[in-house]
Amino acid sequence: MSEQKVEVLYLSYDGLTDPLGQSQILPYLCGLSAKGYAITVISAEKAENFAKRSDQIAHLAGSNGIGWQPVVYTKKPPVLSTLWDLRKMYRLALRLHRRRRFSIVHCRSYLTALLGLRLKERHGLRFIFDMRGFWADERVEGGLWNLGNPLYKGIFHYFKRREADFLRHADYTISLTHEGKQLIQQRPGLANIPIQVIPCCVDTALFKIPKKQKVKVLGRVGQHLDDRGGQGSALTDDELLDPHTLPAASALPPYTLSYLGSVGTWYLLDEMLRFFRRLLVHKPEAQFLFITPDNPRAIFEKAVLLGIPPGKIDVRSAERKEVPVLLAQSQFSLFFIKPCFSKKASSPTKMGEVLAMGLPVICNAGVGDTDYIVEKYGVGAAVDAFTDAAFDAVIARMESLAQLPPEHFREAALDYFDLQKGVALYHSVYRKLA
C-alpha cells in the first residue's frame, strides 16, 4: 500500500445505528480502515436509532478513521420516499467526490448499487456490488411486494433487469454464499465475472466462550431481567463482566434452547415453537429463550395456541454487548428460515455468533450454505422437513452434540465466520481494484 491512501466511498441504505450496521457494516470497515484505506460512509439513518446511538457510532467511526455522513431515512410514502433518500445520497456522494476523489464505490445491496453504477459510468469509480442476497426475490417471497399489484410487479421486473446490469458491470461482486455464487455463474454471460464469497462474519472477540461459570440471569421465566430498573432495563458493563452481580435465580435447566434475532418475515416462529413442543416430549425440563427486539406478545400467543406452557418461554430484549451473556445461558440455539429461492444467497449472522459462543446449532436445510456448514464441521443438525419425525431425528442427535467441547463449535466459527478473515477477503478485493 502506498503512502497515498485509497479513497473508498461506502454506500448503505441500512443505518450504522441499526443493529445490522453495528454487526455487519462497522466491524468490516474498521478493519479495512486499519489496512490503510480512507473510508467515507453515507448511510440512511432511522430517527429512533439515530437518536439513541448516533454519539456512540460517531465516536466509533471517528476513532477508527472513518468519515460518516448520515442522511435521514424517509419511511413514507412507499417508493417515493426511497427515491427521495437515494437522491439525497447521490447528491451528497457527488459533493464528497469533488473533495475526496474516490477510487472505489462499495455498495451494500441493490438500492445503493443504483448509485454506484451511475458513479462508475459517469465518474470512473471502480464499483463493488455487495449484493447481500437476491433482494428483489426476497421482497416478493417475503410478502413485501405483491406481484398482483401492477406497481410492485413493475418494480420487481425493473430490479431484476438492474440486477443483471450490476452483475455484468461491477468490477467485483460479493456473494454471501457459495450456493448464491453458483446460481449467478449459471446465468448466460456471467460464468466468468469477478465474484468473491464472503459470509456474514462474526466478531469473535465479542462472541466467545464464557470463561466464568454460567449463572442463571433470567430471573423468573417470562419476566424481564431485574426488579431494580424496571422491565427490560439493561445490565451495566460491570454486571456483564461479573456474573456474581447478576440476579440470583434457579438452576439452569439442562436443555435451554435459544433463538437470537427478530422473528418476522423469514424466520418461522410456528415451526420453531413446534420443534420446541416436540423437544418437551423428550425433555420436559427444557426451556426456550428468545433474545429478540420484537414484541413478546406474539411469541407467547403462538406458544399458547400450540399448547406450550407459558412458563416454558422466556423473551428478552438486549443491546449488542448484552447478547453474549444471554446466549451463554443456553446449550443449543435454534433458527428455522423460510426455504425459498432468495434464501439460497443468505448467510444468517446468528449462525456464526452462536458457534463462536461454543454452542451447537439446530437449523433447517435449503438456506444458503447452512446445512453444508453443519455437516462439514459437525456443529449441529439440520431438519429436512417440519414434521415430528424430522424433529425427532434431530432431537436424537442433540445428546451427542451436547457431549462435544465448546471449542469444537468455536473452531468452526473461527475457520468459516471469523471477522478478520472477512476483512482480509475484502482487502484482497480492494487491492485488486486500487
N, C-alpha and C positions, 0 to 999 in steps of 0.2 A: 504494500500500500504506500503510495507516495505521500509527501507531506500535505499536499492539497487534498483535503477530504472530498470524497464523492458526495454530492448533494442529492439527497433522496426525498421525494415527496410521497408521503403515505396518506392515502385517502380511505376513509372508513365511514359508512353510514351508521355503523354501530358506535356508540359513545365510549370514550375511555372511562367515563364514570359509571357505565353499565357493568354488572358483574362479569360479562363476557369480555369487556375491554380490559378488566383487571387480570383476567386469567389467560386470555388468548391473543391479546394485542401487545400490551405494555411489556410483558416479560421478554418477548422476542425482540422488541425494538430496543429495550435497554441493553440486551446482549449484542445487538448489531451496532448500536452506538459505541459500545466498548471496543468493537472491532475497528473503529475509526471512521464510521460513516456519519455525515451530518444529516440528521433526520428531522424533517418537519412533518407534523401530523395535522391534517384537517379532519375533524370528526363532527358528527351531528349529535349534540348532547340533549338529552331529555331533561326538562326543567327540574323535576323532583330529584333525580340522581345528581344533576349538576349542583344543585343547592346543597346536597348532603356531602358530596365528595370532591368538589372541584378544587378546594385548597390542598387536599391530600394528593390528588392526581397531579396538580400543577407542581407541587414540591417534588414528587417522584420523577416526573418528566424533566424538570429543570435540573435536578441533582444528577441526572444521567445524560445531560447534554442534549435533550430532545426538545425541539421547539413545538409548542402545542397551540394550535389556532382553532378553537372550538366555534361552531356555529350553532344556533338554536334549532333544535329539531321541531318540525311542524307536523302535527298529527292530523289535522282536519283542514279542508275536506279531502277525502281519499283521492289519490292520483295527483291532483293539482298541488297538494301540499308537498308531495315528494318532488315534483318538478320544480317547485319554488326552492326547496332546500338544495337540490342539485345545481340550480342556477347560482345560488349564493356561494356554494362550494367552488364552482368553476371560476367565478369572478375573483374570489379570494386566491385561488390557485394561480391565476394569471398575474395578479398583483405581486404575489410572493415570488413567482418565477422571474419577473423582471428584476427583482433584487438579488435572488439567490442563484439563478441559472441552474435549475435542477438537471441532473443527468438521467435519473430514473424516476418513474412514477409507479408506485406499488399500490395496486387497487384491491381492496378487500371486497370480494363478491361483485355482483353484476351491476348494481346501480352506479357505483363509483367507476366501474370499468367503462361505462359510457363516457365519463370524463377523461379517463386515462387514454382511451383510444383516440379521442379528439386531440389531446395534448401530444400524442405521438405523431399524428398526421399533420398537425399544424405547427408544432414547435420542435419536433425531432427528439422528444424524450423516449428513452427505452421503456417499454410498457410491460409490467408484470401483472398478469391476470391471476390473482389468488382466488380461485373460484369458490372454494368452501362448499362445494356440492352443486347439484343441478337445481339451481334456485327456482327457475320458472316451474319446473316439475314439482318442486316442493310446495309451491304456493297452491297448485291445483290439488295435489294429493293430500295436502293438509287441510283442504276445505276453505282456504282463504280466497281463492279465485274460482268462482263458479263459471265453468265454460258454457253454461246455459245462458249466461248474461253476455250479450254481444260485446260490451265494453271489455270485460275481463278476457273473453275469447280473443279479442284483437290484441290486448296487451300480452297475453301468453304467446301468441304467434310472433309478435314483434320481438320479444326477448329470446325466443328460440332462434330467430334469424340473427339477432345480435350475438347470441352465444357462439354461433358458428363464426361470426366475424372476429370475436375476441380470441377464439382458439386459433384461427388462421393467422391473425396479425400480431398476436402477443409475442414479444421477444422471449418470454418464458411463461409457462402456465404452471400453477401449483395445484396439485390434487391431494386431497386428504387421504385417499385410499388407493391401493393398487387395483382394486376392483374398478374404481372410477377411471383410473388411467387406461385400463384395458378397454373399457366401453368407449372412451374417447378415441383411442387409436384404431378402433374397428370401423370408425366412420370414414367415408370416402375422402381422400386427400389429407387426412390427419395422422396417418401412421407414423410420420417422422417429425412431428412438431416437437420443439423442446419442452419437456414436461418433467417436473420433479415431484415425487411423492413426499409430503411432509405431514404426518398425522398431527392431530391436536395433542400437543405436548403438555407435560405437567412440570410444575416447579417442585422438583424432588427435595429441595431444601425445606419447603413448607410442608409438603405431604410426605411424611416419613414415619417409620415405625416408632411408636412411643417408647422412650427409654425408661419411663417410670411406670410403675404398676397401674393398670387401669382402675379408675374409680368411677362408680356409677354417678353420672352427673344429671340424670334425667328427672330426679325427684319423683313425684307421683305420676304414674302413667297417665298420659293425656293432658298433663299440665305443662306450663312453660317453666323456664329454668329455675327461677327462685321466687322467694316471697319478699325479698328485700327491695328490689327495684321495680316491681310490678310485672305484668305479663309481658314476656318477650324481651326483657331487659338484657343487655349484652354483658358478657364477662369482661373484666378488666384484663390488661396484659398480665398482671401478676397472678390472677386466678387461672389464666390459661397456662401459665408456666408451672404453677404449683398445684398439683392435684389435691393436696391436703387442705386447701382453702375452699374446695368445692363443696356444695351442699351434701350432707350425708344422705344416704338412701339405701334401699335394699340391695341385696347381692345381685350382680348381673346375671340374667338368665343365660344358660349355656348356648342357646340359639337366639341371638339377636340379629335380625335381618335389617339392613339399612337400605334406604333409597336416597340418592343425592340429586337435587335439582328440581326444576319445575316439572309439573305433571301434565301440562296441557299439550294439545296438538298431536305430538308424535309419540309421547310416552303413554303406554297402555295401562292405565290405572286399574281398570276392571281385571285385566289378565294378571297383573301383579298381585292384586288382592286375592284373586282365585288361587294363585300359586301359594300364597301365604296360608290361606284357608286349608289347602291340602297339606302344607307343612305342619299345621296344628294337629292333623290326624296322626302324624308320626311323632311329633314333638309338641305335646300340649303346653309345655312351658315356654314355647317360642314367643318372641315379641317383635313387632315391626316398627322401626323408627324411620320416619320421613324427615329428611333435612331439606326443607324447601321454603321458598319465599311465598308460596301460594297459600290461599285461604284454607285453613284446616277443615272447614265445614264440609267441603266437597268430599274430602277423603273419608271423614267419619261417616258421612251419609252413605257413601258407597259401601263402606265396611258393614254398616248395619244391614243394608239391603242384601248383602251376601252372607249374613248370619255370623259375622265375626264379632266377638265380644268387644265393645268399645275399649275396655281396659287393656286390650292386646295391641292397640295402635297408639303411637306417640308421634306428634308432629312438632317440629322445631324450625324456627327461622334463625339464620345465623349469618353474620358477616363473614367474609372470606377467611379471615385469620382464625375464626372460631370453628370452621368446618372440620379441620383435622381432629380436634379434641372430641367432637361429637362422633365422627366416623369411627374413632378408636374404641367406642363403646360396643361396636358390632363385631360379629365374627364372619359374616358374609354380607355382600352387597349385591342388590338385585336391580336390573333395569331391563324392561321389555320395550322395544321400539317398533312402531308400525313397519313391517317389512314390505317395502314397495320400491319401485324403480329408483326414485330420487335418493333413497336412503343407502343405496349401494355406494354412494360417494360420501357418506357421512362417517365421521370419526368421533364417537362420544367422548367428550373431555373427561367425564366422570370415570371412564374405564381406567385411564392412566392414573388418576388421582387415587382411586380405590386400591389398585395394585401397588402403588408406591407406599401406601399405608400398611402393606403386608397382608391384605385381605383377598380372599378368592371372590370371583365374580360369577353371578348367575345371570345369563342373558338369553337372547333368542338368536337363532340363525337367520341369515339373509340380510344382515345390516352391515354394510361396509366390509371391513376386514375382521369384525369382532369374533366370529366363530373360528376363523383361521388362527387368530392370536390365541384364543382359548385352547385350541388343540395343539398348536405348535409348542407353547410354553407349559401346557398342563396347569393352567392357573384358574380353572373354573369349569363350568358346564353350560352348554347352550341347548335350550329346548328346541326341538324341530317342529313342534305343534303346541297349541294352547289347550291341551287335553289333560285330564287327570293321569292318564297313562304316561304321557310325556313328562308331566311334573314328577310323577313317582320315580321315573328313571333318573331324573336329575337329583331328586332328594336322596336317592340311594347312594349317589356319588359324594354327597356332602360330607359324610363321615370320613371318607379317606382324604378329602381336601382339607378337613379340619386338622388332620394329623401332620400336614406339611408345615415346615417352619415359615414364619412370616418373611424371612429373607428370600425364600423361593419366589414369592409373588413380587417382591420389590425388585429382584434381579430382572424379572421380565419387564417391569416398568422402566428400569434403567436402560435396558437394551433397546426397547421399542419406542418409549414415550419421553425419554429424558429431554428436558428443555434445552440443554447445551447441545445435544445432537441436532435438535431442530434449528437452533441458531446457526450451527455450523453448516447445515444444508442451505439455509437462506443466504449465508455468507458466500457459499460457493456459487449460487445463482447471481448474486450482486457482483461478484468478481468477474464472472463471465461477461456481464453486461457493461461493467465500468471500464 
